[in-house]
C-alpha cells in the first residue's frame, strides 16, 4: 500500500474517532450545562455545602486543575529552559494543557462563588495585604505568559502551515503577521524568548500559582491541618506529579486513538520522572502527617482521624494511597510491566485519579471537624447537581482542548508537513 493510501486511511480513522469523541463531549456539556444554568438560577441551594463545610467538590476540582496547569507548565520548562529535548514531542501540548486547565480551574471557582457577578472585584479593588488578591493577579499574569510562550513555540509551524489551503492553515494565517518568516535568525530569537519566558514562569508557577494556591490554605490559622509551612511545597510537588501523569496519559491515548506510532523511550522516561515526583510527594505528605500527630493538637488529630479512620477513609486509603500510589509505583518498578505502554498508561491514569483523591482529602476532612467541640460536625458528600456541573465544566475544557489541537499546530502531523512541502514546490 502506498504512503498516500496509508495516510488517507489513517485520516479517515482519525476523522471517525474525532466525530465520536466530539459528539460525546457536546452531549456531556449539554447535560452539564443544564445543571450549570440551574446553579446560577437557584444559587448554592442545590449543593450539599453548608456553613460548616462551605467548600466542597468544586474547590477540590479547582486546586486539582490549577495543579495540572502548574505541573504541565513546569514540565514544559524542562524542554524550553533546561534543554531536555527527549520530551520535545509534548512541549507545545504541555503549554496548551496548562492554559486550558487554568480556564477549567477558574470556571470551578466561578461555580463556587455565592455572588459570581462580583468576580472582578478582587481585580478592581486590589487589597495588597490579601494573599487571595495577589493570587488572582498572579493567575492573570500566568495565563498571559502561557499564551505568549505557546504562540512563540508554535510560530515556526504557524508560518509554514499558513501556506496551506486547510482550516488549520487559514487559522494560522489569521494569527500570524503578514510578513512573518522563518530563518536561522528568527529561530534563534524564538529560542531565546522561550528560555526567558520559561525562566520567568518557573517562580511564577511555583510561588505565585500553585504554591500560591497552597498558601491560601496554609494561611488559614483556624484549620490546623492547613496551617503549616510545608503545605504550599506539597502543592507544587503534587502538581508536578499530576501534570506529568496527565500529559503522559493524553499522549498515549491520542496516539492509540489515531493509530500513530508511540515514542516508547519517551514514555518510559516520563513514567520514571512521574513516579520520582510521586515518591517525593509521598515523603512530604508523610512528614506533614507525622508532625500533625506529634503536635497533639485536638483539631489536627481529629482531622487526621476523619481522613484515615472514619467513613471518609476510603478516599485516603483506597483512592489516594492504593490507586494513586501503590499501583503506579508497582507498575513502573516491576520489570514485567515497566516496558508496557498499556501498563504505563494505566499507571498515569491511576495517578491522576489518586491526585483527585488528594485534593478532596485536602478540602473536605479539615472542614468536617468543627472549630469548637460544642459545634456540630460536618457531613459532606457532593450532591448529584454538583457532580453534573463538574461534568459540564470538564467537558467544556476538553472541547476547548480538542478544537484547539485541531486548529493549532499543537502537534504537527505528517499530513501538515507533506502539504507544506507540496505547496512550496
N, C-alpha and C positions, 0 to 999 in steps of 0.2 A: 504494500500500500504506500502511495506517495506521501511526502510530507504535507502537501496541501490537503489531501484527503483525511489524513490523521488530524490535522488542525481543524478542519471543518467538522469532523465527528466530535472532537473534543469541545468545540464551540457549541454544538447542538446540545450536548450533555450538560454543559455549564449553563446554557440558557434554560433548560428544563429544570435544573436544580434551583436556579435563581427564581423562577416563577413560583415554584412550590414554597421556597423559603420566604419570599416577599409576601405571598398570599397569607401564609401563617402569621407573619409579623403584623400585617394590616388587620387581620382578624383579631389578634391579641390586643392590638392598640385600640380597636373599635370597642371591644368589650371593656377593657380597662378605662377607656375614655368616658364611657357611660358612668362609671363609678367616680372618676375624677370630677366630672360635672356635678355629680351628686354631692361630692365632698365640698365643692365651692358653694353649692346651694344650701346645704344643711350644716356647714361648719364641721367641727370635730365631733359632733354627736354620734356619728356613725362609727367612731373608733372606740376602742377599749381603753383609751387614755383617760387619766383622771388627775385630780390634784395631787394624789400620792405618787403616781407614775406618769408624769407629764410627757416623758419621751418614750418612744417605743420603736416599732419596726422601721418607720421612715427615717428616724435619726440613725438607727443601726445601718440601714442601707446607704444613708448619706456618707457616714465615715468609711463604709466599705468601698464606695465608688471613688471617694477622694483618695483613698489608699491605692486603688487600682491606677488612678491617674498619676499620682506621685511615683509609684513603682514603675509604671511604664515609661515615664519621662526619665527617671534615673537610669533605667536600663538603656535608653537611647543615648545617654551621655557616655556609656561605656564605648559606644561606637564613634560618636562625633567629637568627644572630648579626649578620650583615652586611647582611641585608635584600635579598638578590638574589632577588626574587620570581619572576623568569623561570624559576627552577629548582624552584619550589614543588611542581610535579607529582610530583617524585621525592623530596621531603623525608622523608616517613614511610618510603618504601621504602628510602632510604639508611640510616636508623636501624635498621630491622629487618634489613637486609642485614648491617650491622655486627655485630649480636648473633649472627646465625646463623653468620657467618664465624668469630667467636671460638669458638663451640661446636665447629665443624669443626676449627679450628686446634688447640684443646686436646685434641680426640679423637686427632689425629695424634700429638701428644706422648705421649698415653697408649699408643698403639700402639708407640712407640719405646722406652718405658721397659722396662729389663730386669726391674725389680720394680715393676709398675704398682700393686700394693697399697700401696706407700709414697707414693702420690701426694700425700697430705695432710701428709706430714712437713714439706714446705717451708713450709706454712701454720702448722702447730702449733709447730714448732721454728724460729722465725724468727731466722736469723743476720743481724743488721743490717749486717754488713760484706760480705754476699754480694749481688752485683748480681742474681743469679738469684732469690734470695729476695724482693728488692724487686720484681722483675718479676712474680712470682706474685701479690703483693698488689696491684700496680697493675692487673693483669688483673681481679681481683675487684671493685675499686672501679670500674673502667671499665665492666664488664658491668652493675653495679648502676646506674651513672649512665645508661647507654644505655637500660636498661629503664624507668627513671623518666621520662626525656626522651621516649621513644616513647609512653608512656602519656599524658603531658600533651599531646603532639602529636595523639593520637587522641581525647582526651577529648570534645571537642565532637561529633565524629562518633559516638562511643560512646553519648553521651547521646541523640542523635537516633535512632540505629539501635535502641537498646534499646526503643523504642516499637513496633517492627515485630514481626510474628509469623513470623520467619525464624530459621534456625540462627544466623546472624550476630547477629541481634537478641537471641537467648537468651544467647549468649556475652557480648555487650555488657552485658546485664542482670546477669550474674554478676560481672563485674569492675568495675562502676561502683557508686558509692554510691547508696543508695535515693533520697535526696532531691537527687541531683545535678541541677543546672540549667545552662543556657547563657544568658547575657545579656552585656551590654556590659562589666560589671564582671568577670565570670569570664573573658571573652575577653582582657581587658587583663591580668588576673593570670596567665593561662596564657602569654601572650606574654612577660611579664617573666621568668617562671620558665624558659621555653625559652631566653631570652637568657642568663640566669645560668648554667644548666646547660651550655649550649653553650660559654660563655666558660671555665668551669672545665674542660670537656672538652678544649679545644684544647691546653693544655700537657700535660694528662694523656695525650692520644693521641700528641703529638709527642715528649715527653720520656720518659713512662712506658711507653707501649705499643709502638709500632713503633720509635721511637727507642731505647727500652729494649731491644728485641729486637736491634737493631743493636749496642747497647752490649755485650750479652753476647758477641757475636762479637768486637767491637773490643778487648775486654779480654783476649783470648787471645793473650798475647805470643808464644807458641810458633809461631803461624801468622802470618807477616808480612803475608800478603795480607789478613788481617782486622784486624791491629793498626794501624789508622790512625784519626786523629781525625775524618776526613770520613765514615767508614763509617756511623755512625748517621744522618747527614744524608741520605746516599744512600737509606737505608731509608725515610725519611719521604717524600722526593720521589717515589720509585718507588711508594710506597703511594698517593699522590695520582693517579699515572698509572693504576695498575691499578684503583683504586676508581672513578674516573670512567669508565673503559672498561667495567667490569662493569655499572655502573648504566645506561649508555647502551645496551649490548647487551641487557640484560634488558628495558628499557623498550620497545625496538623489537620484540623477539621476541614479547613478551606482546601488544602492540598488534596485530601482524600475525596472531598465532595466534587472537586473539579478534575479528578484523575490526573493531577500533576505530580511530578517527581518530588520527593521529600528529601531535604538535606539532612540525612541521618546523623552525620557528625555534629552538626549544629544542634540538633535535638538532644543528643546525648550530653553535649557540653552545657546547654541551657538547663537540662534537668539536674545536673550536678550543682550548678550555680543556684538553682531554685532550692534544692534541699540544703545546701550550705547556708543560705539565708534563713531557712526554716529552723535549722539547728541553733543558730544564733538567737533567733526569736524565742525558741523554747527555753533557752538558757536564761534570757532576760525575764521571761514570764515566771520561771522557777524562783528566781531571786525576788521578784515582785511579790509572789505569794508567800515566800518564806519570811520576808520582812513583815508582811501583814500578820502572819501567825505570831511571830516573836514580839510584835508590838503590843499584843494582848488588848487592843482597843476593841471594845464590845461591838461597835458598829461594823468595824472591819472584819472581825471574826464572824459576825452574823452574815455579812455579805459573802465571804468565802464559803460559809456553810450553805447559804442559799444556792450558790453556784455549783458546789461539789457534792452536797449531801441533802438535797431536797427534791421536790417534784420537778425542779428545773435542771437537775444534774445531768439528764440525758443529753442536753445541749453541750455541756462541757465534756463529759466522758465519751459520749457517742459521736458527736459532730466534730468538736474542736480537737480532741485528742486522738480518737481512733481513726475517723475518716480523714481528718486534716493533718495528722502527723504520723501515726503508726503505719498506715497503708502506704503513703508515698515514700517514706523513708525505706520501708521494706522493699518496695519495687525498685528504687534507684540503687540500693546497695546489694540486692540479690542478683547473682550472676545470671540466673535463668530468666530474669525479666528486664535487666537494665539495658539490654540492647534491642528490646522490642518496642517499636514505635507505638503500637496499640497500648502496651502496658504503661509507657511513659505518658501517653495521652490521658490514661485513666488516673495516673498519679497527679498530673496537673489539674484535672477536673476535681479530684478529691481535695487538693489543697485549696482551690477556690471555694468549694463548699465549706471546708473547715474554717476558712477565714471569715465567712459569713457567720458561722457559729461564734467565732471570737468576737465579732462586732456586737452580736446580740448579748453575749456574756459581759461585754464592757458596759452596755447601756442599761440592760434590764435589772440584773440582780442588785446593783447598788441602789436602785430606786425602789425595789421591793421592800428593803429594810427601812423602817421609819426613823426619822431623825430623833424622836423621843420615844421611849418604850411605852409611854401611855397612849401613843397614837396607833391606829390600826396598821397592819402590814398590807402591802400592796399585793395584787394577784393579777398580773398582766399576761395576756396572750393576744397576738394580733387578731382583730376581727376579720370576717370574710371580706368586708369592704376594704380594709387596709391591704390585704393580700391582692385584691383585684386592682386597686390603684397602683400597687407596686408592679404588677404585671404590665399595666398600661405604660408606666414610666420607663421600665426596662425595654419594652417593645419599641417605644419612641427612640431610645438610644440606639438600639440595633438597626432600626430603619435609617437613622442618620448615618451610622457607620456603613451600612450596606450600600446606600446610594453614593456616599462619599467615595467609597472604594471603587464603585462602578464608574464614577465621573472624573475621578482624580487619579493620577499615577502613583497611588499608594504602593502598589506592587506592579511594576510594569510587566505585561505579558509578552510572550514571544510574538503574538499577533501584532501588537503595537510596534515592536521593533521592525518586523518584516514590512509593515505598511509604510513606516517612515522611510525605510530603505527603498521601497518601490517608488514612493513619491519623489525621492531625491534623485532618481535616475533620469 
